[in-house]
Every structure is written in C-alpha cells, then in structure tokens.
Amino acid sequence: MKLGIGIGWRPEIAAEVEALSGIDWVEAVAENLCADHLPDSLVRLRQRGVRVVPHGVALGLGGAGRPDRSRLAALAARAELLGAPLVTEHIAFVRSRGAAAGPPGLEAGHLLPVPRTWDALDVLCENVRVAQDSLPAPLALENIAALVSWPDEELSEGQFLAELVERTGVRLLIDVANLHTNHVNLGQDPAKALDMLPVEAIAYVHVAGGVEKDGVWHDTHAHPVTAPVLDVLTRLRSRVDPPGVLLERDDAFPPAAELAAELDAIRAVVRAPHPPAAVRRAVDALPEAGTLPVPVARAAVPGARPAADPYPAAAPAARPAATGQAPDTPARVPRRRTARPEDARPEGARERLAVAQGGLLAALVAGGPAPEGFDPWRLRVQSRALAAKRADVVARVAPELPDILGDGYRAAFLAYADGRPMPGGHRRDALDFAAHLLATGGPANPGARRRLAHWWRDRAAARPPRRATRLVRAARALLVRT
C-alpha cells in the first residue's frame, strides 16, 4: 500500500496542515480523538481523499501485562471511524504490572524501551497477536528512542525486530530519528539495525527533530529535522523505497513555511535517484538557521562529507522498481533466524518481565533504587525527562495551572513530581498537583492561591459550581489581574 508523503496532524497546526501542498496522508494520535466524531479538519481532509492513520501511544504492548481490552476497543473504534488503512503503535512499555498481592502498577506517562531478551520477545509477540485479533486494520509497530539501555540484552535491535515480524507477521513503522537517537545515546549503529530489518515489512517511516544536550540526544519532536537524521533516511532509502514517509512535530510548532521546507527536504531524499547527494541539497534548501527554533546542522553538511561522519554515505541507488526493492542496491545482509538458547524457556516470561519492568519504573518515577546493571546517571537523565514530559502534558490538559502559577509552574510541578508517581492519568495528576500546592501553602501570591483553590474545588467537588458562582469568581480573577 503506497501512502506517499505525510505529516502528523495536530490540532495546533490543523489549518497549516490543510493548506500544505503535496500532502498524501496524515497521522493522528489516536488517544486525542473522540470515539464518535472527528474534528472538522480531519473530516475535510478525508473528503479530499487524504488518508488518516491512527497512531496509538498508550497500549504498552511491550509491557508484562496483557493488552487492556478497553484500550484496544477504543483504538479499534477510532480506526473504524477513520476508515484507516492500518493502525500503528509502539514497541514499548508505559506501565508496570502490579503484583496480585502487592502494590499497584506504576505509570510512566511516556514510552520506555523493552529489554531485547527472549522473555520480552515472547511476551511482546503474544500481546501483538491479541492486538491484531482486536483491530479492524493491519497493525504496524514503531521502534522507539531511548535514554537508557537494559543490561544483558540477548538480541540486537535488528534481530529483535526481525524475530517479531517472523513470528507475528506484524508490519513495521521505522523511525529514523529514533535510530539516530539510539546511536548518540546508546552507541547503537543504525546501519547494522537497517541491515537486519525485514524491509518488506515496512509500512512507513517517521522523520522527526530533536536536540543534543550534555552529550544526550533528546527526541523532542519540537525541533527541526537535522542532517544526521536525513542521513539515516538515506541509508534506509538505499535499501528500499518506503511506502510512506511522515514528518512528526508535536510541540513548538513553526510557521507553515518551515514545515513545508522540512517536507521538501524529506521529499528530495525519498524521490531522488541518488539519495546521498540529495541529503546535502535538501538540508541546503531548508530555511536559514536563524528562522528555526534551533539551528539545523547546515554547517555539518559541506560539499565533501567529513571522514569522521558516523553514517558514511551508502552507495548511490537507482530509482527503485515497482516492487519496492532498489535494483542497484548492494545486497542486504541475509536475515537468519536467531537461534534461541536451550535454557531460555518461555515459562514464567511474564512474571520475570514484570519484576524487571517494575524495578526500572520504580527507579524512574517513584524514587526507587537503580536496578542492578543500569547506569545511575542515565536513569537520572531519563527520570528528569519523564518528569518534564509529565509537566508538559499536564499543562496541556489543564492550561489554567500555568496561567495561574506563571513562571513558577514548571519548577513547582517538578518538585511535586520528584519521587511521586503519576496517580492515574494526567487529569488526575493535575488535580493532585493543585491539592499538593494548596496543602503546602503555595502559591505565595494570595490572588494566585485563591484562583488555584477555586480551580481545584470546581473540579474535585462532587458537583460543579453554579453559573452565578463561576461568574463571580471570573470577575474577581479579572480584578486581581488588573
């Protein structure tokens, strides 16, 4: 199924997406859509013949628990509503499975890497089969970016993905930005992963931006696409003509002209007969660095590629044939089924995985000790990243909180989240954060404290306040501000 060039649809840039030329399809975060009706923008896009693919983020198919039936039903309903040609999710876990007689599981609020072990593969394959049986369209799974790696992994990323496809027939959503992230953070070679991939299983490709800070690459989806990410796309493109390529942007949305320029850069790589040269032309065609939120690595793409480039150019490939495989591409390394050690028995895989994931998540979100074999510094980086992500999502679902707290919102939330797990969804988190501030005497400004107390009572009380009460409070808030 040929998708073409697409972009991630987000409510904040709905008008810009509709106005972009040359968009063949869009991807929408499934959990952000209602199950019974679509936003008007998506309705108009579908009327124009633009396909919409639902992209799930909350199933946690790589977790030790079995897939939640209600989450699967919700994802299936959105796929039906969209008439989607396929459904996508992630190879990740997002929560730990609570023990039958112990504490409940913990929520990460973000995608976390699955250990590449036989146990994790057994559990993932079983979960994928359950999901496939529940969804009305084919399922494709995405590789994720990671700040931490599991100790004692038994399979490389390429082997893990190849085994997953072999066992389940699931399709792959390959994120080249995530491959670059794992190269910078974990030293994993994207070329080796691509060599092992069953390219015939690729449904489409993600391209996204990020930023490097203190030697760690953060896959932010809030920065422009950089030259190294386009280099990984070039490597993939030299092996296969991907059915679809999509630009992701989730925050710090730039003007429409800059989105169009990034799409043109991607389009140039995908459609050029000589992709390596196209990378340099594509990056050179992007807007000047000063017009972007962070500089694109324009200076890092001179006419001659530096000898130390981590992704040396792949051999030029002719335009792929209709079959999707590039005829002049050097032969891909043959995939061999990895032999499973005799002592790696599947019995008890879920229980062993549950213990391992629970220990990691406790260290990341509940102030627990670092599990043996993990780098404590990396865990602290990941923990701070999870807290920052949590603060961002709470600010989106409860925008009144940063409005009330002003510049102090982020510091106050991070202090609240330190060692305190998310209680059960971001809306509950917002309420608990407000309650915590009020119980500890904050905020210091009396007007802000009154507004926060009213906000919390309006949402936590058994009954919402009457209209007259809301009008009086709104008038008082206006007087405080002026």
N, C-alpha and C positions, 0 to 999 in steps of 0.2 A: 504494500500500500504506500503510494507516494504522497507525502504530506507537503513537502516544499519548505519554504522559509516562513518561520513564525515568530511570535513574540508572546511572552507571558502577559496575559490580560490581568490588570489590577484595577480596582475601582478608581484609584487616584489618577490613572492615566487612560481611563476608558475613552475619553474624547480623542486623545492623541493617537491611540491605537486604531480607532475607527478612521482617522484621517491619513494614516500611513499608507503609502502606495506599495504594492507588491507583497502584501501580507496574504499568505495562503491559508494560514490556520493560527489559532491561538490556544493557549493552555491556561486553565483557570484552577486556582486552588479549590479543591472540592469542598473542604470544610467551611469555606467562606461563601458558599452558595446555599440558598434555601432549597429545600427538597421539592417544593411545589410550584415555584415560579422562578424565572430567570430575570436578571437585571435587563433593563431596556437595551442597553448597549450590546449585550450578548445576543439578544433577540434580533437586533438589526444586523449584526454580523452574520448570524446564521441565515437570515433572509438573503444576504448577498452571496451565500454559498461558502462562507468561511467556516471550516470545521472547528469544533471546540473539543478539547481533550481535558477531562477532569484529572487533576493531579492531587492525589491524597498525601497527607503528611502525618496522619495520626494512627494508622493501623498498627504500626510496630510489628511487622511480620517477622522481624529477626529477634523478637523477644521470646523469653522462655514460655510465656503463656500462649494458649491457643487464641486465634483471632476472635475478637469480640463480635458477636453476631449482630448487635445493633449498629456498630460502626460499619460493618460490611454491608448491611442493608441500606444504610444511609448513603454509602458510596455507590451502591448499585442504583439507588433511586436517582441520584444525580446523573449517572451515566445514561439512564433511560430518558431522563428529561432532556438531555443534550443530544440524544441520538448519537452518542460518541462512538467513533470507530475503534477506540481502545481506551483503557483505563491505566493510569500509572501510579506507582507508589515507590517506596524506598527499601533498600536492603539496610535496615537499621532497627534498633530498638529504642523506644521512647519512654518505657516504664519498666519497672521491675515487677516480677510476680510475687505477691505476698505469700508467705507460708500459711498452711492451713491453720496452724495453731500459734502463729506468730504475728508480728506487726504487718500492717497492710503494705502493698507495694508503693514505690515512690515514682513520681512523675518527673521526667527530665525537662519537659517543655521544649525539647529540641531533639534532633536526630543524633543518635550515638552509634558508633561503629559496632558491628557484630564481630566477635572473635572468629578468625578464619581457622576453625577447627572442625573435625568430623562431627562432634556433638552439635555444634551450632548449625552446620550444614544439614544434618538430619532433621533438626527442629524446623529450620527455615523451609526446607522442601515440603515438609508436612503442612506447615502453615500456608505456603503458597498454593498447594493443591486445594486446601479448604477455600481459600480466596477465589481461586479460579472457578470452582464449582458454584460460587455465590454471585459472580459478576456476569452481567449480560454482554460483555465485550472482552476481547483478549486483554491480558494483563501484561504490562511491562514494568520492570523494576530498575531503579536507579542506584548506581554506585554513589556513595556519599563522601564528603570531605571529613577529615578527622584531625584533631589536635593531639590525640593520644593513640597509642597502639597497644594491643594486647600482647602480653608475654607468651612465649611458647606457642606461637601460631604454627599450624601444620601445613597450611596451603598458602600459596601466593594469591594475590587478588585475581590474577588471570585464571589460575586453576580453580579457585572458588567459584567464579562466575561461570566457567565452562562446565563444571560439575553441576551447578544449579540448573543450567539450561538443559544439559543432558538428561537429568532426572525428571524435570518437570515440564519441559517444553516452553517455559516462560520466555517472553521476549525481554530485551534489554534496552534501557534508556541510559546511554553513556554520557556522563557529564565530564567534558574535557577539562573544565575549570577545577573539578574535584580531583582529577588525576594530577593536575599541576599542584594543587594544594597538598596532596599527599606526597608529592615529590619534595616540596620545600620542607614540610613539617616532619615527614617520616622517612625521607630518603628513598622512597619507592620509585622505581623507574617506570614512567608512563609507557615507554617503548616496549618493555617486557610485558606489561599488562595487555597492551594492544596486540602483541604477537600471540598471546594465548586466547584472545577473545574469539568466540564463535561469531564472526562478523555477520553471518547470515541471520542471526537472531536480533540484530539491532533494529529497534523500532524507530528511534530518532535520537538526536543528540542535543544536549544542553550546552550553551555557552554563557558564561557569566563573569562578572568582575569581582575583584577583591583587592586587598591591600596588605602589604607586609609591614609588620611592626615588631621590633626587637627580635628579628630573625624568625618570626612566626607568620605564616600566611593565613589571613582571616578571609574566609569565603563569605564576604558580606552581602553580595548581590546589591550593593549600594554604591559601587564604584564602576568605572568604565572597564570594558574588556581590555586586557593588556596583550602585548605581543607574545609572551610565552604561552598564554592560553591559545592564541591563534596558531602557534607552532604545534601544539598538541592536536588541534583540529586538523592541521595539515597532515600530520602523521596518520591520523585515522582516515582522512580523505584519500591518502595514497594507497590504502588497503581496500576501501570500499566507498561506493557512492551512497552516503547515508540517505535513507528515505525522507528524513526531515531534519532540520536544524532550527533550534529555537533560542532566542535571546531572552535571558531571565533578568529581571530587575524588580527588586522588592522594596526598595527604600531610596531616599534621596533622589527622587526622580528628576532627571534633567529635562531641558526643553525638548520638544518633539524633534527638532533638527539634529540634536545629538543622538537621540535614539535611532533616527534614520541613518546617521553616519555609521553607527555601530552595526546596524543591519547590513549596510552596504559593504562594510569590511568583511562581515561573515559571508555574504553572498559572493564576494570576489574570490574568497578562498574555496568555497564549495563548488563554484561553477568554472573556475579557471582550469585550463588544460595542464598548467604547471603550478600546482599549489604553493611550493616553497617560495617562488618569486612573488606569487600573489600575496603572501603574508606581508612582505615589505611594502608592496603597493597599497594594500588595504590599510595598514597602520598609517602610512604616509597620508592617506586620504581622510583620516579622522580629523576632527576639529583641533585647533591649537590647544595645547595643554592648559592654557590659562582659562579656557572656556569650560573645562571639565571639573568635576568635584575634586579629583586628584589627577596628577599628570599621567597620561598614557606613556608607556615606555618607548616613546618615539626615538630618543637618542640611542636606545639599545638595539635599534634595527637599522644599522648602517648598510651601505651598499654591499659590503663584504661581511659575512657572518663571522663573529669572533670565534677563535678556536676553542674557547672555553665554554661555548654555548651548551647548556645541559641537554638540549634537544637538537642535535645535528640534523640538517635537512635530509628528508627522505628523498630517494631517487625520484626524479620527475615522472609523473604517471600520465598516460594518455587519458583522454576523456573516457570514463567508464562505459562499458557496454550496457545494453538494456537489462542484462541480468543483474547488474549492481556491482559486479566484481571488476576491478580495473584490470584490463588485459595485459598491460605492460608493467604491472606492479611486481616487484620481486616476490617470489613465493612466500606466503605466510608460513611461519613455523607450524608444522602439523600439530594438531591438538592430540594429545594422548590422554586417555582416561587415566587419572592418577590412581595408583594402587593404594588401597586403604590398608593400613597396618592391621594384622590379625587381632591385635589386642585392643583395637579401637572399636569396642562394641557399642551398638546403639542403645542398649538397655540403660534406662536411667538418664538419658541425654538431657531431657527437660529439667530434671532435678539438679544436675550438675551445672547446667547453664543458668538456672535460676539463682543458684548460690553465687556464681561468678558475677552475674549482672547486678544482683542486689548489692554485693560488696562494692562494686565500682560506683553505682549510683549513690550509695550512702556516702562515699567519699566526696562525690561531686556536689551533692545538694544538701546533705544533712550533717556535714562536719565530721564524718566518719574517718577512720584512718585509711591511709593509702594501702590498697591491697598489694600483696607481695608481687614483685616483678614490675610494677608500674613506676614511672618516673614521677616523683612527687611534684617537681617543678611544672611538668606538663599538666599534671592533674590540677594544679592551682590555676594555670592559664585556662584550662577547659572550664573549671568551676566559675571563674570570673566571666568567661564568655557566656556561659549558661545564664548567669545572673543578669548580665547586660541584655541578653535576648529576652529574658523574662520581663525586665523593666520596660523594654520597647513594646512588647505585646500588651502589657497592662496599660501602657499609655495610649495604645490604640483602642482597646476595648473600653477604657474609662478615661477619655480625654479630659474630663473635668479635673482629674487629680493633678496632672502637670500644670493645668491652668490655675488651680488653687495654690499649689506649692511653689510655682515659678521655678527659678533656677535651682532651688533646693530639692526638687523632686527626685532626681536621679541618685544623688548621694543618700537621701533618706531611704529610698527603696533598696539600694544595695546594702545598706546597713541592716535593714529589716530582713532581707533575703539571706544574709550570711548565716549559714548553718540551719536555715529554716526551710524545709521542703515545701514545694507548691502543694496546697491543700486539696485541690480537686478542680482544676480548671482556672483559667486566667481571670474570669469574672469573680469567682470566689476569692482568688488571690488579691484582687483589687480591694474587696471589702475587708479582708483580714489585714491588709496593709493599713488601710484607713483606721481600723479599730486599734491596731498596734500604736499608731501615731497618737491617737487620742488618749489611749491608756498610759502612754509615757510622757504626756504633757506637751506634745507638739501638735501643730507647728507653733513657733514662738509668737507670731503675729496674731493678736486676738481676732481680727477680722477673718483671717485665713482659717483659724481654728473653728470659728462659728460656721463658716461655709463648709468646712470638712465634716463637722458634726451633722449638719443638715443633710449633706450628701449621703453620709453613711446611714442615717436614720431613714431617709427616703427609700433606700434600697434594702436595708436589713430588717425593717419593721414588717409585721405581719400584714399590714395594709398600707398602701401608698398614701401620702398626704393628700388632702382635698385640694381642689383647684385654688381656693382662696388662700390657703396656706402657702402654696407654691408661688402665687403672685406676690405675697408679702415678702417672702424670702428673696425672690428675684429683685424686688425693689430695694431691699436692704443691701443686697450684694452690689447693686449698681451704686448706691450711695457710698459704700465702703471704697469702691474702686475710684470714685471721683473725688 
